[in-house]
Amino acid sequence: MSKQNYDSQFCGSLPISFVNQVQSYGFLLVCDHALTVLQVSDNAEIFTGIPYQTIVEKNLQQLLADDSYTMLRSKLSGKNQQRFTLTLTFNSAATSLLVLVHVKDEYCLLEFEPADDQMTKGFREIYLQINEASGRIQQSQELQQSLTIAVEELKAFSGFDKVMIYKFDEDWNGHVLAEVMEPGMESYLGITFPASDIPRQARELYLKNPYRLIPDREYTPSKLYPVINPLSSGFVDLSDCNLRGVIKVHIEYLSNMQVKSSMSTRILKDNKLWGLIACHHREKKFLNFDQCSVFEMFSSIISTRLSAMELQQNLNKTQQHQALMNSIIEEIYSQSMLIHAVANSTDSMMQLLDCTGLVYVSESKVICYGACPPVLAIHELVIWLQMKNFTTLFSTHSLSESYEDALSIAPLASGLLAFPVIPSKGEYVLCFRAEILQRIDWGGNPNEAIQFDEDLKTYHPRYSFEVWKEEIKNTSQPFQEYEINFARELQRIFIETKLKEQNRR
């Protein structure tokens, strides 16, 4: 079977940030910049003792204790204050509430939840635990070891039944790399979950909000009152809100996994979504804001370690390969004809670019080194490259996805790194990588990730997460960034050398 893309265009287009509902562990106020309430979630009375309908159109100065209102106004007047937290008290309630404030162009969103004044652990104990865990992660030599330490520490801190870390691949499928869990739970270590489980729109929300907490999948959702925001004349965008309601299909997904509570925390690398810390609990479980912030801190620690390890690995590989590059350049400059330089430095070029076959096409001559496709197939491939007008470097680890005729040569040429020297004359360097059969263990059949009812409108997630095995053909090891960079430098030198050749004629 050829590689498929299991991302969901359907789920990726759903407006999940405009659900107009919030979870029950807190309540939401939408205020204008003068702090007059425009909308309120209908569960506000549980926390404030004030009927929610009467809160609308009141100014927060009428509702909050004087010192709380003054503190909120002071914070809002600060420059570049777009997201901050405070502890506030309503006149009608004896207890304090923690509020997360989001300042928008038209209005402010205020998310309230109970303030936990008696943390189970003091600041010093939490700091020491995080500091010790950070040190262990920084000292680890391998990525797997770093991730294992992270899940162990987070499980010990949070008490979740299961903590996992998984990484997204280039198609946004999630591979579980580390896991720690309570006995009797189903292990997902080494399992791959299709991209449709966290579709595009859901992934984009992690770039806005560091974590997603669902303390109770059986919660009773609270709606905003009034439904329509009077300033925007539409539903409020809750992308940034932790309290944002959960869409029905995800509730079903957690139920099918036999999970009542979950939490997901982003892991960024180079400001892009690299993966997630995913936590499951078989019973209801609430984490307060401070505890969630610890997950956010661990995410930053892991992100920093990922970048440092990749930087070091690339540096090591670059240093190792620079000697090969230097020998190739020396050979090119010592020869009067590029074709002779290629012949003398073939082994170094193949080692540098980690290819199983290398071809130099010059003036209709096809010179092959290593395991290469037949000459006729190479001529046809060059014609295809010319038709596609690839004037810069082209690389792929699944050539048949873009070039259908590559299926017949996939065993020898599933991967291709090609760069033109003189494309108008069909002069190219082609680096091939042989096919590597991949066997993927999916968490359930990815072809059944979304199932529609007969009305073709109501849909459900898959019911089973039993391992479903798939064999992927017609793919090779992907070309790494540092290899592509070396190829670009070779291309530049090849073009320069060829132009000098032509000028001597």
BAZABA-391361 format. One record per residue (C-alpha): residue in one letter; y, x, z. Coordinates in steps of 0.5 Angstrom, whole numbers, always signed. Layout:
REM BAZABA-391361
+------+-------+-------+-------+
: resn :     y :     x :     z :
+------+-------+-------+-------+
:    a :     Y :     X :     Z :
...
+------+-------+-------+-------+
//
This chain:
REM BAZABA-391361
+------+-------+-------+-------+
: resn :     y :     x :     z :
+------+-------+-------+-------+
:    m :    +0 :    +0 :    +0 :
:    s :    +7 :    +2 :    -2 :
:    k :   +12 :    +3 :    +4 :
:    q :   +16 :    -4 :    +5 :
:    n :   +22 :    -5 :    +8 :
:    y :   +21 :   -10 :   +14 :
:    d :   +29 :   -12 :   +16 :
:    s :   +31 :   -19 :   +15 :
:    q :   +36 :   -21 :   +11 :
:    f :   +36 :   -28 :   +14 :
:    c :   +36 :   -26 :   +21 :
:    g :   +41 :   -21 :   +19 :
:    s :   +46 :   -26 :   +17 :
:    l :   +46 :   -31 :   +23 :
:    p :   +52 :   -31 :   +27 :
:    i :   +49 :   -29 :   +33 :
:    s :   +56 :   -27 :   +36 :
:    f :   +59 :   -34 :   +36 :
:    v :   +53 :   -38 :   +40 :
:    n :   +59 :   -41 :   +44 :
:    q :   +54 :   -41 :   +50 :
:    v :   +54 :   -36 :   +56 :
:    q :   +48 :   -34 :   +61 :
:    s :   +48 :   -37 :   +68 :
:    y :   +48 :   -31 :   +72 :
:    g :   +56 :   -31 :   +71 :
:    f :   +62 :   -35 :   +68 :
:    l :   +67 :   -34 :   +62 :
:    l :   +74 :   -35 :   +62 :
:    v :   +78 :   -35 :   +56 :
:    c :   +86 :   -34 :   +57 :
:    d :   +92 :   -33 :   +53 :
:    h :   +96 :   -26 :   +54 :
:    a :  +100 :   -30 :   +59 :
:    l :   +94 :   -32 :   +63 :
:    t :   +93 :   -39 :   +62 :
:    v :   +86 :   -41 :   +61 :
:    l :   +84 :   -44 :   +54 :
:    q :   +77 :   -45 :   +55 :
:    v :   +72 :   -44 :   +61 :
:    s :   +64 :   -44 :   +61 :
:    d :   +62 :   -51 :   +64 :
:    n :   +58 :   -47 :   +70 :
:    a :   +65 :   -44 :   +73 :
:    e :   +64 :   -49 :   +79 :
:    i :   +58 :   -46 :   +82 :
:    f :   +62 :   -40 :   +83 :
:    t :   +69 :   -42 :   +84 :
:    g :   +68 :   -49 :   +87 :
:    i :   +73 :   -52 :   +82 :
:    p :   +71 :   -57 :   +77 :
:    y :   +71 :   -53 :   +70 :
:    q :   +75 :   -59 :   +67 :
:    t :   +81 :   -58 :   +72 :
:    i :   +81 :   -50 :   +70 :
:    v :   +83 :   -51 :   +63 :
:    e :   +91 :   -50 :   +62 :
:    k :   +92 :   -47 :   +69 :
:    n :   +95 :   -41 :   +70 :
:    l :   +91 :   -36 :   +73 :
:    q :   +96 :   -35 :   +78 :
:    q :   +95 :   -42 :   +81 :
:    l :   +87 :   -40 :   +82 :
:    l :   +87 :   -33 :   +84 :
:    a :   +89 :   -30 :   +91 :
:    d :   +96 :   -27 :   +90 :
:    d :   +93 :   -20 :   +91 :
:    s :   +88 :   -21 :   +86 :
:    y :   +93 :   -24 :   +81 :
:    t :   +98 :   -18 :   +82 :
:    m :   +92 :   -13 :   +81 :
:    l :   +90 :   -16 :   +74 :
:    r :   +97 :   -17 :   +72 :
:    s :   +98 :    -9 :   +73 :
:    k :   +92 :    -7 :   +70 :
:    l :   +94 :   -11 :   +63 :
:    s :  +100 :    -8 :   +63 :
:    g :   +97 :    -1 :   +62 :
:    k :   +97 :    +2 :   +56 :
:    n :   +91 :    +2 :   +51 :
:    q :   +87 :    -3 :   +57 :
:    q :   +82 :    -6 :   +52 :
:    r :   +76 :    -6 :   +57 :
:    f :   +76 :    -6 :   +64 :
:    t :   +73 :    -8 :   +71 :
:    l :   +76 :   -11 :   +77 :
:    t :   +74 :   -15 :   +83 :
:    l :   +78 :   -21 :   +84 :
:    t :   +78 :   -27 :   +89 :
:    f :   +79 :   -34 :   +87 :
:    n :   +83 :   -38 :   +93 :
:    s :   +78 :   -44 :   +93 :
:    a :   +72 :   -39 :   +94 :
:    a :   +71 :   -34 :  +100 :
:    t :   +67 :   -29 :   +96 :
:    s :   +69 :   -24 :   +91 :
:    l :   +67 :   -24 :   +84 :
:    l :   +67 :   -18 :   +79 :
:    v :   +70 :   -19 :   +73 :
:    l :   +70 :   -15 :   +66 :
:    v :   +76 :   -16 :   +62 :
:    h :   +76 :   -16 :   +54 :
:    v :   +83 :   -16 :   +51 :
:    k :   +84 :   -18 :   +44 :
:    d :   +89 :   -19 :   +39 :
:    e :   +90 :   -27 :   +41 :
:    y :   +87 :   -28 :   +48 :
:    c :   +83 :   -24 :   +53 :
:    l :   +76 :   -26 :   +55 :
:    l :   +74 :   -25 :   +63 :
:    e :   +67 :   -25 :   +65 :
:    f :   +65 :   -26 :   +72 :
:    e :   +59 :   -25 :   +76 :
:    p :   +58 :   -24 :   +83 :
:    a :   +60 :   -18 :   +86 :
:    d :   +55 :   -14 :   +90 :
:    d :   +58 :   -11 :   +96 :
:    q :   +52 :    -9 :   +99 :
:    m :   +49 :    -4 :   +94 :
:    t :   +42 :    -3 :   +96 :
:    k :   +43 :    +5 :   +95 :
:    g :   +50 :    +8 :   +96 :
:    f :   +54 :   +12 :   +91 :
:    r :   +52 :   +19 :   +94 :
:    e :   +45 :   +17 :   +93 :
:    i :   +45 :   +14 :   +86 :
:    y :   +50 :   +20 :   +84 :
:    l :   +45 :   +25 :   +87 :
:    q :   +39 :   +22 :   +83 :
:    i :   +43 :   +21 :   +77 :
:    n :   +45 :   +29 :   +77 :
:    e :   +38 :   +31 :   +79 :
:    a :   +35 :   +27 :   +73 :
:    s :   +40 :   +30 :   +68 :
:    g :   +38 :   +37 :   +70 :
:    r :   +31 :   +36 :   +69 :
:    i :   +33 :   +32 :   +62 :
:    q :   +37 :   +38 :   +60 :
:    q :   +32 :   +43 :   +62 :
:    s :   +27 :   +40 :   +58 :
:    q :   +25 :   +44 :   +52 :
:    e :   +22 :   +38 :   +48 :
:    l :   +25 :   +31 :   +46 :
:    q :   +18 :   +28 :   +48 :
:    q :   +19 :   +31 :   +55 :
:    s :   +26 :   +29 :   +56 :
:    l :   +25 :   +22 :   +54 :
:    t :   +19 :   +21 :   +59 :
:    i :   +23 :   +24 :   +64 :
:    a :   +28 :   +19 :   +63 :
:    v :   +24 :   +13 :   +63 :
:    e :   +21 :   +15 :   +69 :
:    e :   +27 :   +16 :   +73 :
:    l :   +30 :    +9 :   +70 :
:    k :   +24 :    +5 :   +72 :
:    a :   +24 :    +8 :   +79 :
:    f :   +32 :    +7 :   +80 :
:    s :   +31 :    +0 :   +77 :
:    g :   +24 :    -3 :   +79 :
:    f :   +23 :    -6 :   +72 :
:    d :   +16 :    -7 :   +70 :
:    k :   +16 :    -3 :   +64 :
:    v :   +21 :    +2 :   +61 :
:    m :   +21 :    +4 :   +54 :
:    i :   +25 :    +9 :   +49 :
:    y :   +24 :    +8 :   +42 :
:    k :   +27 :   +11 :   +36 :
:    f :   +30 :    +7 :   +29 :
:    d :   +27 :   +10 :   +23 :
:    e :   +31 :   +10 :   +16 :
:    d :   +29 :    +3 :   +15 :
:    w :   +31 :    +1 :   +22 :
:    n :   +23 :    +0 :   +25 :
:    g :   +23 :    +2 :   +32 :
:    h :   +18 :    +7 :   +34 :
:    v :   +16 :    +7 :   +41 :
:    l :   +16 :   +15 :   +44 :
:    a :   +16 :   +14 :   +51 :
:    e :   +14 :    +9 :   +56 :
:    v :   +12 :    +8 :   +63 :
:    m :    +9 :    +1 :   +66 :
:    e :    +6 :    -3 :   +72 :
:    p :    -2 :    -3 :   +71 :
:    g :    -4 :    -9 :   +67 :
:    m :    +1 :    -9 :   +62 :
:    e :    +0 :    -8 :   +55 :
:    s :    +2 :    -1 :   +52 :
:    y :    +7 :    -1 :   +46 :
:    l :    +7 :    +7 :   +46 :
:    g :    +6 :   +10 :   +39 :
:    i :    +7 :    +3 :   +37 :
:    t :   +12 :    +1 :   +31 :
:    f :   +16 :    -5 :   +31 :
:    p :   +19 :    -8 :   +25 :
:    a :   +26 :    -8 :   +23 :
:    s :   +27 :   -16 :   +23 :
:    d :   +25 :   -15 :   +31 :
:    i :   +33 :   -13 :   +32 :
:    p :   +36 :   -15 :   +25 :
:    r :   +42 :   -12 :   +22 :
:    q :   +47 :   -16 :   +26 :
:    a :   +44 :   -15 :   +33 :
:    r :   +44 :    -8 :   +32 :
:    e :   +51 :    -8 :   +30 :
:    l :   +53 :   -11 :   +37 :
:    y :   +50 :    -5 :   +40 :
:    l :   +56 :    -1 :   +37 :
:    k :   +60 :    -6 :   +41 :
:    n :   +57 :    -7 :   +47 :
:    p :   +52 :    -1 :   +51 :
:    y :   +47 :    -6 :   +54 :
:    r :   +44 :   -13 :   +53 :
:    l :   +42 :   -16 :   +60 :
:    i :   +37 :   -22 :   +60 :
:    p :   +36 :   -23 :   +67 :
:    d :   +32 :   -30 :   +66 :
:    r :   +30 :   -32 :   +59 :
:    e :   +29 :   -39 :   +62 :
:    y :   +36 :   -40 :   +64 :
:    t :   +40 :   -46 :   +63 :
:    p :   +46 :   -44 :   +58 :
:    s :   +53 :   -46 :   +59 :
:    k :   +57 :   -48 :   +54 :
:    l :   +65 :   -47 :   +53 :
:    y :   +70 :   -52 :   +54 :
:    p :   +73 :   -54 :   +50 :
:    v :   +69 :   -52 :   +45 :
:    i :   +74 :   -50 :   +40 :
:    n :   +79 :   -44 :   +42 :
:    p :   +86 :   -47 :   +41 :
:    l :   +89 :   -41 :   +38 :
:    s :   +84 :   -39 :   +33 :
:    s :   +81 :   -46 :   +32 :
:    g :   +74 :   -44 :   +32 :
:    f :   +69 :   -41 :   +36 :
:    v :   +70 :   -35 :   +40 :
:    d :   +67 :   -29 :   +38 :
:    l :   +63 :   -26 :   +44 :
:    s :   +60 :   -20 :   +41 :
:    d :   +63 :   -16 :   +47 :
:    c :   +61 :   -20 :   +52 :
:    n :   +55 :   -19 :   +57 :
:    l :   +54 :   -26 :   +58 :
:    r :   +53 :   -28 :   +51 :
:    g :   +48 :   -33 :   +51 :
:    v :   +41 :   -32 :   +48 :
:    i :   +39 :   -35 :   +41 :
:    k :   +33 :   -39 :   +41 :
:    v :   +28 :   -34 :   +37 :
:    h :   +29 :   -29 :   +42 :
:    i :   +27 :   -33 :   +48 :
:    e :   +21 :   -35 :   +44 :
:    y :   +20 :   -27 :   +43 :
:    l :   +20 :   -25 :   +50 :
:    s :   +16 :   -31 :   +52 :
:    n :   +11 :   -29 :   +47 :
:    m :   +11 :   -22 :   +50 :
:    q :   +10 :   -25 :   +57 :
:    v :   +17 :   -23 :   +59 :
:    k :   +22 :   -27 :   +63 :
:    s :   +27 :   -21 :   +64 :
:    s :   +29 :   -16 :   +59 :
:    m :   +35 :   -11 :   +58 :
:    s :   +36 :    -6 :   +52 :
:    t :   +41 :    +0 :   +53 :
:    r :   +43 :    +3 :   +46 :
:    i :   +42 :   +11 :   +45 :
:    l :   +47 :   +13 :   +40 :
:    k :   +47 :   +20 :   +36 :
:    d :   +53 :   +22 :   +32 :
:    n :   +56 :   +15 :   +34 :
:    k :   +51 :   +12 :   +30 :
:    l :   +45 :    +8 :   +33 :
:    w :   +39 :   +12 :   +34 :
:    g :   +35 :    +8 :   +39 :
:    l :   +34 :    +4 :   +45 :
:    i :   +32 :    +4 :   +52 :
:    a :   +28 :    -3 :   +53 :
:    c :   +26 :    -6 :   +59 :
:    h :   +21 :   -11 :   +61 :
:    h :   +20 :   -15 :   +67 :
:    r :   +14 :   -20 :   +68 :
:    e :   +19 :   -24 :   +73 :
:    k :   +26 :   -26 :   +73 :
:    k :   +30 :   -20 :   +75 :
:    f :   +38 :   -19 :   +76 :
:    l :   +42 :   -12 :   +75 :
:    n :   +49 :   -12 :   +78 :
:    f :   +54 :    -9 :   +74 :
:    d :   +54 :    -2 :   +77 :
:    q :   +46 :    -2 :   +76 :
:    c :   +47 :    -3 :   +69 :
:    s :   +53 :    +2 :   +69 :
:    v :   +47 :    +7 :   +71 :
:    f :   +43 :    +5 :   +65 :
:    e :   +49 :    +7 :   +61 :
:    m :   +50 :   +14 :   +64 :
:    f :   +43 :   +15 :   +62 :
:    s :   +44 :   +13 :   +55 :
:    s :   +50 :   +18 :   +55 :
:    i :   +45 :   +24 :   +58 :
:    i :   +40 :   +22 :   +53 :
:    s :   +45 :   +22 :   +47 :
:    t :   +48 :   +29 :   +49 :
:    r :   +41 :   +32 :   +50 :
:    l :   +39 :   +29 :   +43 :
:    s :   +45 :   +32 :   +39 :
:    a :   +44 :   +39 :   +43 :
:    m :   +37 :   +39 :   +41 :
:    e :   +38 :   +38 :   +34 :
:    l :   +44 :   +43 :   +34 :
:    q :   +39 :   +48 :   +36 :
:    q :   +33 :   +46 :   +32 :
:    n :   +38 :   +46 :   +26 :
:    l :   +41 :   +53 :   +28 :
:    n :   +34 :   +56 :   +29 :
:    k :   +31 :   +54 :   +22 :
:    t :   +38 :   +56 :   +19 :
:    q :   +37 :   +63 :   +21 :
:    q :   +30 :   +63 :   +19 :
:    h :   +31 :   +61 :   +12 :
:    q :   +38 :   +65 :   +11 :
:    a :   +34 :   +71 :   +10 :
:    l :   +30 :   +67 :    +5 :
:    m :   +36 :   +65 :    +2 :
:    n :   +39 :   +72 :    +2 :
:    s :   +33 :   +75 :    -2 :
:    i :   +34 :   +69 :    -7 :
:    i :   +41 :   +71 :    -8 :
:    e :   +40 :   +78 :    -9 :
:    e :   +35 :   +77 :   -14 :
:    i :   +39 :   +72 :   -18 :
:    y :   +45 :   +77 :   -18 :
:    s :   +40 :   +83 :   -20 :
:    q :   +38 :   +80 :   -26 :
:    s :   +41 :   +78 :   -33 :
:    m :   +37 :   +72 :   -34 :
:    l :   +37 :   +66 :   -29 :
:    i :   +30 :   +65 :   -32 :
:    h :   +27 :   +72 :   -29 :
:    a :   +31 :   +71 :   -23 :
:    v :   +27 :   +64 :   -21 :
:    a :   +20 :   +67 :   -23 :
:    n :   +21 :   +73 :   -19 :
:    s :   +24 :   +69 :   -13 :
:    t :   +19 :   +63 :   -13 :
:    d :   +15 :   +64 :    -7 :
:    s :   +22 :   +65 :    -3 :
:    m :   +25 :   +58 :    -6 :
:    m :   +18 :   +54 :    -5 :
:    q :   +18 :   +57 :    +2 :
:    l :   +26 :   +55 :    +3 :
:    l :   +25 :   +48 :    +1 :
:    d :   +18 :   +47 :    +3 :
:    c :   +16 :   +44 :    -3 :
:    t :    +9 :   +44 :    -6 :
:    g :   +11 :   +45 :   -13 :
:    l :   +17 :   +48 :   -17 :
:    v :   +19 :   +47 :   -24 :
:    y :   +25 :   +50 :   -28 :
:    v :   +26 :   +46 :   -34 :
:    s :   +31 :   +51 :   -39 :
:    e :   +32 :   +49 :   -46 :
:    s :   +26 :   +45 :   -47 :
:    k :   +21 :   +50 :   -43 :
:    v :   +18 :   +47 :   -37 :
:    i :   +16 :   +53 :   -32 :
:    c :   +11 :   +51 :   -27 :
:    y :   +10 :   +54 :   -20 :
:    g :    +5 :   +51 :   -15 :
:    a :    +2 :   +44 :   -15 :
:    c :    +6 :   +40 :   -21 :
:    p :    +5 :   +34 :   -25 :
:    p :    +3 :   +35 :   -32 :
:    v :    +9 :   +37 :   -37 :
:    l :    +9 :   +31 :   -41 :
:    a :   +11 :   +27 :   -34 :
:    i :   +16 :   +32 :   -32 :
:    h :   +20 :   +31 :   -39 :
:    e :   +20 :   +24 :   -38 :
:    l :   +22 :   +25 :   -31 :
:    v :   +28 :   +29 :   -33 :
:    i :   +30 :   +24 :   -38 :
:    w :   +30 :   +19 :   -33 :
:    l :   +35 :   +24 :   -29 :
:    q :   +39 :   +24 :   -35 :
:    m :   +39 :   +17 :   -36 :
:    k :   +41 :   +16 :   -28 :
:    n :   +47 :   +21 :   -29 :
:    f :   +45 :   +25 :   -23 :
:    t :   +50 :   +30 :   -24 :
:    t :   +49 :   +32 :   -17 :
:    l :   +43 :   +33 :   -12 :
:    f :   +38 :   +28 :   -12 :
:    s :   +33 :   +27 :    -6 :
:    t :   +28 :   +22 :    -4 :
:    h :   +21 :   +22 :    +0 :
:    s :   +19 :   +16 :    -4 :
:    l :   +20 :   +17 :   -12 :
:    s :   +16 :   +11 :   -14 :
:    e :   +21 :    +7 :   -10 :
:    s :   +26 :    +8 :   -15 :
:    y :   +22 :   +11 :   -21 :
:    e :   +16 :    +7 :   -23 :
:    d :   +13 :   +12 :   -27 :
:    a :   +12 :   +16 :   -21 :
:    l :    +6 :   +12 :   -19 :
:    s :    +2 :   +16 :   -23 :
:    i :    +4 :   +23 :   -21 :
:    a :    +5 :   +21 :   -13 :
:    p :    -1 :   +25 :   -11 :
:    l :    +3 :   +31 :   -13 :
:    a :   +10 :   +29 :   -13 :
:    s :   +11 :   +23 :    -8 :
:    g :   +17 :   +27 :    -6 :
:    l :   +23 :   +30 :   -10 :
:    l :   +29 :   +34 :    -9 :
:    a :   +32 :   +35 :   -16 :
:    f :   +39 :   +39 :   -18 :
:    p :   +42 :   +40 :   -25 :
:    v :   +44 :   +46 :   -28 :
:    i :   +46 :   +44 :   -34 :
:    p :   +44 :   +36 :   -34 :
:    s :   +47 :   +35 :   -41 :
:    k :   +42 :   +40 :   -44 :
:    g :   +36 :   +38 :   -39 :
:    e :   +36 :   +44 :   -35 :
:    y :   +34 :   +42 :   -28 :
:    v :   +30 :   +45 :   -22 :
:    l :   +25 :   +40 :   -19 :
:    c :   +22 :   +41 :   -12 :
:    f :   +16 :   +37 :   -11 :
:    r :   +13 :   +35 :    -5 :
:    a :    +5 :   +32 :    -5 :
:    e :    +4 :   +25 :    -2 :
:    i :    +2 :   +25 :    +5 :
:    l :    -2 :   +18 :    +7 :
:    q :    +1 :   +15 :   +13 :
:    r :    -2 :   +10 :   +18 :
:    i :    +2 :    +6 :   +22 :
:    d :    +0 :    +2 :   +28 :
:    w :    +5 :    -4 :   +28 :
:    g :    +6 :    -9 :   +34 :
:    g :    +3 :   -15 :   +31 :
:    n :    +3 :   -16 :   +23 :
:    p :   +10 :   -14 :   +20 :
:    n :    +9 :   -19 :   +15 :
:    e :    +9 :   -25 :   +20 :
:    a :   +15 :   -23 :   +24 :
:    i :   +19 :   -29 :   +22 :
:    q :   +15 :   -36 :   +21 :
:    f :   +18 :   -42 :   +18 :
:    d :   +17 :   -49 :   +20 :
:    e :   +15 :   -54 :   +14 :
:    d :   +23 :   -56 :   +14 :
:    l :   +24 :   -49 :   +12 :
:    k :   +30 :   -49 :   +17 :
:    t :   +27 :   -48 :   +24 :
:    y :   +24 :   -41 :   +25 :
:    h :   +20 :   -37 :   +30 :
:    p :   +18 :   -30 :   +32 :
:    r :   +11 :   -28 :   +31 :
:    y :    +6 :   -30 :   +37 :
:    s :    +1 :   -24 :   +37 :
:    f :    +3 :   -17 :   +38 :
:    e :    -4 :   -14 :   +37 :
:    v :    -4 :    -8 :   +33 :
:    w :    -4 :    -9 :   +26 :
:    k :    -6 :    -2 :   +22 :
:    e :    -2 :    -1 :   +15 :
:    e :    -3 :    +5 :   +11 :
:    i :    +3 :    +8 :    +7 :
:    k :    +2 :   +11 :    +0 :
:    n :    +6 :   +15 :    -5 :
:    t :   +11 :   +18 :    +0 :
:    s :   +12 :   +25 :    +3 :
:    q :   +15 :   +29 :    +8 :
:    p :   +23 :   +27 :    +8 :
:    f :   +27 :   +33 :    +6 :
:    q :   +32 :   +35 :   +12 :
:    e :   +39 :   +36 :   +12 :
:    y :   +39 :   +43 :   +13 :
:    e :   +34 :   +44 :    +7 :
:    i :   +39 :   +40 :    +2 :
:    n :   +44 :   +44 :    +4 :
:    f :   +41 :   +50 :    +2 :
:    a :   +39 :   +47 :    -5 :
:    r :   +46 :   +45 :    -6 :
:    e :   +48 :   +52 :    -5 :
:    l :   +43 :   +54 :   -10 :
:    q :   +45 :   +49 :   -15 :
:    r :   +52 :   +52 :   -14 :
:    i :   +50 :   +59 :   -15 :
:    f :   +45 :   +57 :   -21 :
:    i :   +51 :   +54 :   -25 :
:    e :   +55 :   +60 :   -24 :
:    t :   +50 :   +65 :   -26 :
:    k :   +48 :   +60 :   -32 :
:    l :   +56 :   +60 :   -34 :
:    k :   +56 :   +67 :   -34 :
:    e :   +50 :   +68 :   -38 :
:    q :   +53 :   +63 :   -44 :
:    n :   +60 :   +67 :   -44 :
:    r :   +56 :   +74 :   -45 :
:    r :   +53 :   +71 :   -51 :
+------+-------+-------+-------+
//
